[in-house]
Amino acid sequence: MGKLLPDPQIGGIGGMLLWLFFITIALTFLLTTGLASVLIVAVVWGAILLVLYFVLSRILFRLKRGR
C-alpha cells in the first residue's frame, strides 16, 4: 500500500512543495464540494500538521547532526 502523505525524511524546499501540493489538492477538493465547515477544519488541521512537521524535522536534524 502506497503512502498517502509525503515522506517526512524529505527535507527543505522539496518537502515543503510536496506538502503544499497535497494540501492544495485537498483544499481544491473541499472547495469544489462546497463544504465550508470541513474546509475550516482542514485548514486548522493542516496548519497544526505543518507546525508539527517542521518542529519534528528540526529535532530529527539536530539529533542526526549531534551523532
C-alpha distances in whole Angstrom, upper triangle without the diagonal:
4,7,9,12,14,14,17,19,19,23,26,26,23,21,23,23,19,20,22,20,18,21,23,20,20,24,25,23,25,28,28,27,30,29,31,30,27,27,29,27,24,26,27,24,23,26,26,22,24,27,24,22,26,27,25,24,28,28,26,28,31,30,28,32,34,33
4,6,9,10,11,14,16,16,20,22,22,19,17,20,19,15,16,19,17,15,18,20,17,18,21,22,21,23,26,26,26,28,27,29,29,25,25,27,25,22,24,25,22,21,24,24,20,21,24,22,20,23,25,22,22,26,26,24,25,29,28,26,30,32,31
4,6,7,8,11,13,13,17,19,20,17,14,17,16,13,13,16,15,12,15,17,16,16,19,20,19,21,24,24,24,27,26,27,27,23,23,25,22,19,21,22,19,17,20,20,16,17,20,19,16,19,21,19,18,22,23,20,22,26,25,24,27,29,29
4,7,9,12,14,14,17,19,19,16,14,15,15,11,11,14,12,9,12,14,12,12,15,17,16,17,20,21,21,23,22,23,23,19,19,21,19,16,18,19,16,14,18,18,14,15,19,17,15,18,21,19,19,22,23,21,23,26,26,26,28,31,31
4,6,8,11,11,14,16,16,13,11,12,12,9,8,11,10,8,10,13,12,12,15,17,16,17,20,21,22,24,22,23,23,19,18,20,18,15,16,17,14,12,15,15,11,12,15,14,12,15,17,15,15,19,20,18,20,23,23,23,25,28,28
4,6,9,8,10,13,13,10,7,9,10,6,7,10,10,8,11,13,13,14,16,18,18,20,22,23,24,26,25,25,25,22,21,22,21,17,18,19,16,13,16,16,12,12,15,14,11,13,16,14,13,17,18,16,17,21,21,20,23,25,26
4,5,6,9,12,13,11,8,11,12,9,10,13,13,12,14,17,17,17,20,22,22,23,26,27,28,30,28,29,28,25,24,25,23,20,20,21,18,16,17,17,13,13,16,14,11,13,15,13,11,15,16,14,15,18,18,17,20,22,22
4,5,7,10,12,11,7,10,12,10,10,13,14,13,15,18,18,18,21,23,23,24,27,28,29,30,29,29,28,25,24,24,22,19,19,20,17,15,16,15,11,11,13,11,7,9,11,9,7,11,12,10,11,15,15,14,17,19,20
4,6,10,12,10,8,11,13,12,12,16,17,16,18,21,21,22,24,26,27,28,30,32,32,34,32,32,32,29,27,28,26,23,23,23,20,18,19,18,15,14,15,14,10,11,13,10,8,11,12,9,10,13,13,12,14,17,17
4,7,9,7,5,9,10,9,10,13,14,14,16,18,19,20,22,24,25,26,28,30,31,32,31,31,31,28,27,27,26,23,22,23,21,18,19,19,15,14,16,15,11,11,14,12,9,12,14,12,11,15,16,14,16,19,19
4,7,6,5,8,10,10,11,13,15,16,17,19,20,21,23,25,26,27,29,31,32,33,32,32,32,29,27,27,26,23,22,22,21,18,18,18,15,13,14,14,10,9,12,11,8,10,12,11,9,13,15,13,14,17,18
4,6,6,6,9,10,11,13,14,16,17,18,20,22,23,24,26,27,28,30,32,33,32,31,32,29,27,27,26,23,22,22,21,18,17,18,16,13,14,15,12,10,13,13,10,11,14,13,11,14,17,15,16,19,21
4,5,5,6,9,10,10,12,14,15,16,18,20,21,22,24,25,26,28,30,31,30,30,30,28,25,26,26,22,21,22,21,18,17,19,17,13,15,17,13,12,15,16,13,14,17,17,15,18,20,19,19,23,24
4,5,5,6,9,10,10,12,14,15,17,19,20,21,23,24,25,27,29,30,30,30,30,28,25,26,26,22,21,23,21,18,18,20,17,14,16,17,14,13,17,16,13,15,18,17,16,19,21,19,20,24,25
4,5,5,6,9,10,11,12,14,16,17,18,20,21,23,24,26,27,29,28,28,28,25,23,24,23,19,18,20,18,15,15,16,13,11,13,14,10,10,14,13,10,13,16,14,14,17,19,18,19,22,23
4,5,5,6,8,10,10,12,14,15,16,18,20,21,22,24,26,26,26,25,26,23,21,21,21,17,16,17,16,13,13,14,12,9,12,13,10,9,13,14,11,13,17,16,15,19,21,20,21,24,25
4,5,5,6,9,10,10,12,14,15,16,18,20,20,22,24,25,25,25,26,23,20,21,22,18,17,19,18,14,15,17,15,12,15,16,13,13,17,17,15,17,20,20,19,22,24,23,24,27,28
4,5,5,6,9,10,11,13,14,15,17,19,20,21,23,24,24,24,25,22,20,21,21,17,16,18,17,13,15,16,14,12,15,16,12,13,17,17,15,17,20,19,19,22,24,23,24,27,28
4,5,5,6,8,10,11,12,14,15,17,18,20,21,22,21,21,22,19,17,18,17,14,13,15,13,9,11,13,10,8,12,13,10,11,15,15,13,16,19,18,18,22,23,22,24,27,28
4,6,5,6,9,10,10,12,14,15,16,18,20,21,20,20,21,18,15,17,17,13,12,14,14,10,11,14,12,10,13,15,12,13,17,17,16,18,21,21,21,24,26,25,27,30,31
4,6,5,6,9,10,11,12,14,15,17,19,20,20,20,21,19,16,18,18,14,14,17,16,12,14,17,14,13,16,18,15,16,20,20,19,21,24,23,23,26,28,27,29,32,33
4,5,5,6,9,10,11,12,14,16,17,18,18,19,19,16,14,16,16,12,12,15,13,10,13,15,12,12,16,16,14,16,19,19,18,21,23,23,23,26,28,27,29,32,33
4,5,5,6,8,10,11,12,14,15,16,15,16,16,14,11,13,13,9,9,12,10,7,10,12,11,10,14,15,13,15,18,19,18,21,23,23,24,27,28,28,30,32,34
4,5,5,6,8,10,10,12,14,15,15,15,17,14,12,14,15,11,10,14,14,10,13,16,14,13,17,18,17,18,21,22,21,24,26,26,27,30,31,31,32,35,36
4,6,5,6,9,10,11,12,14,14,15,17,14,12,15,15,12,12,16,15,12,15,18,16,15,19,20,19,20,24,24,23,26,28,28,28,31,33,32,34,37,38
4,5,5,6,9,10,11,12,12,13,14,11,9,12,12,8,10,13,12,10,13,15,14,14,18,19,18,20,23,23,23,26,27,27,28,31,32,32,34,37,38
4,5,5,6,9,10,10,10,10,12,10,7,10,11,8,8,12,12,10,12,15,15,15,18,19,19,20,23,24,24,26,29,29,30,32,34,34,36,38,39
4,5,5,6,9,10,11,12,14,12,10,13,14,11,12,15,16,14,16,19,18,18,21,23,22,23,26,27,27,29,32,32,32,35,37,36,38,41,42
4,6,5,6,9,9,11,13,11,9,13,14,11,13,16,16,14,17,20,19,19,23,24,23,25,28,28,28,31,33,32,33,36,37,37,39,42,43
4,6,5,6,6,8,10,7,6,10,11,9,10,14,14,13,16,18,18,19,22,23,22,25,27,28,28,31,32,33,34,37,38,38,40,42,43
4,5,5,7,7,10,9,7,11,13,11,12,15,16,15,17,20,20,20,23,25,25,26,29,30,30,32,34,35,36,38,40,40,42,44,45
4,5,8,10,13,12,11,14,16,14,15,19,19,18,21,23,23,23,26,28,27,29,32,32,32,35,37,37,38,41,42,42,44,46,48
4,6,9,11,10,10,13,15,13,15,18,18,18,21,23,23,24,27,28,28,30,32,33,33,36,38,38,39,42,43,43,45,47,48
4,6,9,9,8,11,13,13,14,17,18,18,20,23,23,24,26,28,28,30,32,33,34,36,38,38,39,42,43,44,46,48,49
4,6,5,6,9,10,10,12,14,15,16,18,20,20,22,24,25,26,28,30,31,32,34,36,36,38,40,41,42,44,46,47
4,5,5,6,9,10,11,13,14,15,17,19,20,21,23,24,25,27,29,30,31,33,35,36,37,39,40,41,43,45,47
4,5,5,6,9,10,11,12,14,16,17,18,20,22,23,24,26,27,29,30,32,33,34,36,38,39,40,42,44,45
4,5,5,6,9,10,10,12,14,15,16,18,20,21,22,24,26,26,28,30,31,32,34,36,37,38,40,41,43
4,5,5,6,9,10,10,12,14,15,16,18,20,20,22,24,25,26,28,30,31,32,34,36,36,38,40,42
4,5,5,6,9,10,11,12,14,15,17,18,20,21,23,24,26,27,29,30,31,33,35,36,38,39,41
4,5,5,6,8,10,11,12,14,15,16,18,20,21,22,24,26,27,28,30,32,33,34,36,37,39
4,5,5,6,8,10,10,12,14,15,16,18,20,21,22,24,25,26,28,30,31,32,34,36,37
4,6,5,6,9,10,10,12,14,15,16,18,20,21,23,24,25,27,29,30,31,33,34,36
4,5,5,6,9,10,11,12,14,16,17,18,20,21,23,24,26,27,29,30,32,33,35
4,5,5,6,8,10,10,12,14,15,16,18,20,21,22,24,26,27,28,30,31,33
4,5,5,6,9,10,10,12,14,15,16,18,20,21,22,24,25,26,28,30,32
4,5,5,6,9,10,11,12,14,15,17,18,20,21,23,24,26,27,29,31
4,5,5,6,9,10,11,12,14,16,17,18,20,21,22,24,26,27,29
4,5,5,6,9,10,10,12,14,15,16,18,20,21,22,24,25,27
4,5,5,6,9,10,10,12,14,15,16,18,20,21,22,24,26
4,5,5,6,9,10,11,12,14,15,17,18,20,21,23,25
4,6,5,6,8,10,10,12,14,15,16,18,20,21,23
4,6,5,6,9,10,10,12,14,15,16,18,20,21
4,6,5,6,9,10,10,12,14,15,16,18,20
4,6,5,6,9,10,11,12,14,15,17,19
4,5,5,6,8,10,10,12,14,15,17
4,5,5,6,9,10,10,12,14,16
4,5,5,6,9,10,10,12,15
4,5,5,6,9,10,10,13
4,5,5,6,8,10,11
4,5,5,6,9,10
4,5,5,6,9
4,5,5,7
4,5,6
4,6
4
